[in-house]
Amino acid sequence: MDVRDLGSRKRVAFNVSFALMIVALPTSTFYLQIAFLHHDAAVVLPGAGFWSRIAAPTAGSVGIFVSWVAFQALLAAALPGRRVHGVPLPDGTALAYRLNGLRAFAVTLALALLAVLAGWIPATILYDRLPELLTTANALVLLGCVWLLAFGRRQATPEERRRNWLEAYTVGACRNPRIGGFDLKFFCEARPGMILWVLVDLSFAAQQHTIHGSVSAAMIVVCFFQILYVADYFFFEDAILTTWDIKHEPFGFMLGWGCLVWVPFTYSLQPLYLVSHPAPLPGWALGLVVVLNALGFWIFRTSNLQKHRFRSDPKRKIWGDKPEYIKTDDGGRLLFSGWWGLSRHANYLGDWLMGLAWSLPCGFGRLLPYFYPLYFAILLIHRERRDARHCARKYGADWDAYTARVRFRIVPGLY
């Protein structure tokens, strides 16, 4: 997308939407945190007193956040890992990546456990400092995106330099900003945010134990589901290189802030709610939630692996049969075997079902614990629509033939 290619009214509308996004998204994180911590996760109309609960950043919170990102960058640069190449760029070259995310995740968890057991830090430190950490993360990342804008402009292609400053800040100044061989987008996509998400979850579980003397079954299963999700992400880290974000998205506020702030502070809302709601989960309900998460995980992982392996070896069988696909005019392949013959993004369905399973242990007393699956449904539908427009432009008549063969977008038989 390039704002300069639009009419004047549309350009203004897009610029306004970018400005609103930069303000509204960080504000929403404050709203959610205050609602959960001070209003029992109720949907409330915020007034001056509500916003007065936004905590100021402290030297300690700045030190924690900066040290955290620097530590993860050190692990990414120093730990051994398999070197692979991403998908070819428009100029035919392919960037090299070091895959050591699972090692970084394991090292981080081991050091965090050691620090807690040795008494160097309390297990509840992230819960105790949650408000000031959110303010600090928002402020530092928003400022960091200014630096990213200036840095990315120097590495942008002539086409990318056509973006105005607001668009370049919000969407990204270039696709793959790098410091030497260190890829900023690949690093920020997962390392600091997703690993911090797990530590925040565990800190919430520790706080529940501190208050109530035990950790509820609901808290255990939600934390387990989310730890499994992150561990799986890093286990199949090479598959990230073929995702929409890495292949097509520029790197700016939307991805940078989303990964560094939105992920750790909103994906952990269910455990935050469970801190003060330790009511036992009936065995039958617990079993259904586990089955739902397992179903979502199976669909998500097997569908992603089918496409990833097909890209590596188009002759590899899918569900016991030779894969079927459309060979496009530009040499690409549009797969319609396995999950990809049932819908164009069955992986999105699996991802959403897992998100629903994370919220169900919170019960039905409040709406906001279901914020994640509600927001995620909107995000996935919007992402699928953007992907469809991109593919329609890229593949033309071949895309029409593919969509005629695979009618459903995400949910087979429904949507």
N, C-alpha and C positions, 0 to 999 in steps of 0.2 A: 504494500500500500504506500502511495506517495500522495501527500496532501496537495502538492502542486499540480497534480493531474486532474484535480477536481474543479468544479465550478466555484465561483467566489463564495456563494452562500454555503456550499458544502464544506469548503475549506474552513470557513468561520465555525461551522457546526463541529467539525472534527477538532479544531483547536480548542473550542470550548469544552468538548468532551474530554480531551486530554487534561486540561486544567482541572476540571471537576474530578477526574480520576485521581490525580495527584493529591487532592485534598480529601476526597471522600473515602478512599480506601484506608489510609492511615487512621482517619477519624473513626471508621467502623471498627477497627481493632480496639480502640479505646472504649467505644460503646459496649462491645461484647465483653471485654474484661470487667468493666465496672458493673455491668448487669449481672455477671456471674458472681463476682466477689461481694457485691453490696446489695443486690436485689434478688438473690436466689434464682438467677437466670430468668427472671420475668422480663417480658417485653414492656418497657416503660418509656414514657415520653420524657426525653431529657430536658432539664432546665439548667440554670446556672449552677445550682448545687450539685447536680449530677456531674457536670464537667469539671467542677472544682476538685474532684477526686483523681484527676490525672496527676500522676506523680512527676516531680521534677527529676531529671537525671542527676546522678551523684557521681563523684569521682570513682566510687567503688563499682557502680554499674557500668561506667565507661570502661574501666579497667577490665572488667569481666568480659564484656562484649568484644572489645578490641583484641584482648588476649585469646579469646576463643577462636575468632576468625583467623588470627595469625597462627595459632596452633594447628588448626586444620589445614591451612596453607602449607605449613611446614611438613605435616604428615603427607600431604599430597605430593610434595616435591621430593621428599626424602625416602619414603617407603618404597621398597621394590614392588614392581608390578609388570604385568604383561603389556607390551607396547603394541598397539593396533592402529590402523588407519580408519578414519571416518569415511563417509560417503564422498564421492567426487564432488568438488566445487564446480561452479560454472566454467572456470578456466581449465578444468580437467585435473587439477591437483587434488590431493587428499591430505588433510591434517593428521598428524600423529598424536596419539593420546596414551597416557600411562594409566592402566587400570589397577588401582590399589585401594578402591573404596572399601571393600570388605575388610581389608587389613586395618585401614584407618578407623573403621567402625569398631572392630574388636579391640584395638589398642586403646581407643577412647573409653570404651566401657570398662576395660580392665583398670585403667588409671583412675577412673571415677570411683570404682569400687574400692580400690586401694586407698584413695584419699578419704573416703567416708569411714572405712574400717580403721584407718590410722588416726582418725579424729582431726584431720587437717581441715576438713570442711563439713558442715552439717548436711545430712541427706536432703533436708528441706530447703537448701539455700536458694534454689530457683523459685520455689513457691514463695519464700519469705521476701525475695527481691523482685517478684514478678511485675508490679506496677512500674517501678523505676527502670527495670530492664526493657519493658515494652517502649517506654518513652525514649530511652537511649537508643534502642535498635532503630526506631523510626527516624530519629534525628540523624544518626550517623549514616544510615543507608540513603536517606534523601540527599544528604550532602555528598556522599560517595558517588551517587548517580550524576552529580554535577561534574566531578572529576572524570567519571566514566564517559560522559558526553564529550569533554575536551579531548580525552585520550583516544576515544573511538573515532573521532573526526579525522585524526591523523592516519588511521588505518582503513578508513572507509573507501569504498569504490566511488568512481564518479557518479554513478546512479544513486548510491547511498547519501552522497553529499547534497543531493537535491532536497532532502528533507529539511524543513525549517527547524529552528532550534528547539521549539516545544515538542514537535514530533520526534526529533532525534533523542531528546531527553526521555520521553515517555516510552516510545517503541524501541529505540536503540539507534545509536549513531552508525554502528556497523554490525555485521553478523557474528564475527569471530574475533573480538579483541583479544590480543595476546601480549604478554610480557615475556619476550623471548619465546620459549616453548611452553610457557604456562598459560593455558587457555582459561580465561576468566569466566566465560559462560559455563563451560563444562564443570569447573570447580564450584561455582555458586549454585548451579542447578541442584546440587544435592548435598555436598559435604557439610557446610556449616549449618544449614537450615534443617535438614532431615535428621542429622545426628543430634542436634540440639532438641528437636522435637521429642526424641526418645528420652533424653535426659530430663526434659520438663515433665514428661509422663511419669517417670520414676520418682521424681521429686514430689509430684502430687500424691503418688501412692504412699510415699514416706510420710507426708503430711496427714493423710488419712489414718495411718497407723499411729502417729503421734497423738491425734485427737481421740481416736476411738479404741486404740489398743489392738487393732487388727486391720487387715486389708481385706476388703469384701471380694466375693467371687466376681462381681460385676467389674470391679477395678482390675482384677487379675486378668480377666479375659480380654478387656479392652486394651490394656497395656500389652498383653501378649500378641493380640492381633496387629497392633501398630508396630511393635518391634519386628514381628515376622514380615510385615510389609516392607520396612526399611531394609532388613537383612536380605530379603529377596531382591530388592532393587539393586543392592550392591553386588549380590551374587551373580546377577545377569547384567553387570554394568556395561558390557559391550553392546547390549541391545539398546541402550540409551542413545547410542550414536546414530540410530536410524529413526529416532522419534522426530516429531514435527518441530519441537523446540530447537533441537540441535541442528536439524537440516535446514530449517527455513527462517526461524525467528531471529531478528536482530536482538542484541543484548543491551537493554536499558532499564528504565524504572520498572516496567511491567514484569519482566522476568527477574531482575535483580532484587527489587523490593519484595516481589511475590515469594521468592525462594528463601530470602534471608529473614523476613519478618512475618509474612502471612502464614507460611507453613508452620513454624514452631509455635506461634502464638494463637492460631485459630484451629489448627488440626488437633490440638490438645484440649479442646474445650470439653469433650466428654469426660476425660479423667478429672478436669477441674470441677465439673459438676458433681462427680461422684465423691470428691473429697468430703463434702458435707451431706451426702446422701448414701450412707452405707447399708441401706436396707437390703436384706438377703434376696437374691434372685432365685425364684423357684427352679428346681432341677429341670423341669420340662422346658421352661423358658430359656435356661442356659443352654440346653441341648439344641434347641431350634436356632439360637443365635450362632452357635458354633457351626452348625450345618450350613446356615446362610453364608457365613464368612468363608467357609471351606468351598462352597459352590462358587462364590464370587472369585475367590483366589484361583480356583481351577480354571474357570473361564478366562480370567485375566492373563494368567501365566501361559496356559496352553495356546491361546490365540496369539499372544505376542511372540511366543517361540515359533509357531508355525510360520508367521511372516518373516521373522528374523532368519530362520533356517532356510526358508525359500529364497531369500535374497542371497544367501551364501551358496546354496546348492539347489537350483531350480528343479533338479530331478529327484530330490529326496521325497519319499512318499509321505502323504498326509492322510491320516486315518486309513492307512493300508493301501491307498490308491495313488496312482501317478497324479501329481498336481495339475490342475487345469488353470489356464490363464490366457489373457489377451496380450499379444505382443504389440506394443504401441509403435507408432511411426518413428518415435525418437529413440527406440531401442529398449524402452522400459517394459515392465511386465505388471499387469494388473491381475492379481491372484483371485480366483473365485472357487477355491477348494477349502474344505474344512470349515472352520468358523467363518472364514472370509467369503464363503458361499452363502452363509445364512444371513449375515449383515455386513455392512461395510466397516463397522467398528464394534464388533462383539467385545473387544477388549474394554471398551468404555462401559459396557454393561457390567462386566465382571468387576471393574474398578468401583462402580457406583454401588453394587450390591455389598461390597466390603464396607464402604462408607456407611451404608444403612445399618449393617451389623455392629458397627462401632457405636451407633447412637441408641439402638434398641435397649441395651442394658440400663440406660438412664430412665427407662419407664416413659410414661405418657403424661406426667404432671406438668411439664413445661415444653414450650416449642423450641426455645433456643438451643437445647442440646442436639436438636436436629438441624442446626444451621449448616453443618458440613454437607450432608447429603442433599439439602435443598440448594445450596449454592453450587455444589458440584454438578448437579443435574444441569443447571443453567450454563456453567462453564463448558461441560462436555458437549452440549447441544450447539453452543456457539462455536466451539473448536471444530466440531464436525462440519458445520456450515462453512467455516473459513477454509477448511481442507477441501471441501467439495468445490468451492469456487476456484481455488488454486488448481485443482486437478482438471476442472473443466477448461480452464485457460490453457493448461499445459498439454492435455491429451486430446482435446477437441472431440471428434467423432468417436475415437476409441473410448473416451469416458462415457459417452452416450450409450455405447454398446455395453459397457461394463454395468452401468446403472440399470439398464434394461434387464440384465442378467441377475444382478443383486439389487433387489428393489428396496430392501429395508436398510435404514441408515445405522441404527444402533440396536434396537430390540427386535429380534426376529419375529415376524408375524404381527408386529404392533407399530413400530416406528422406524 
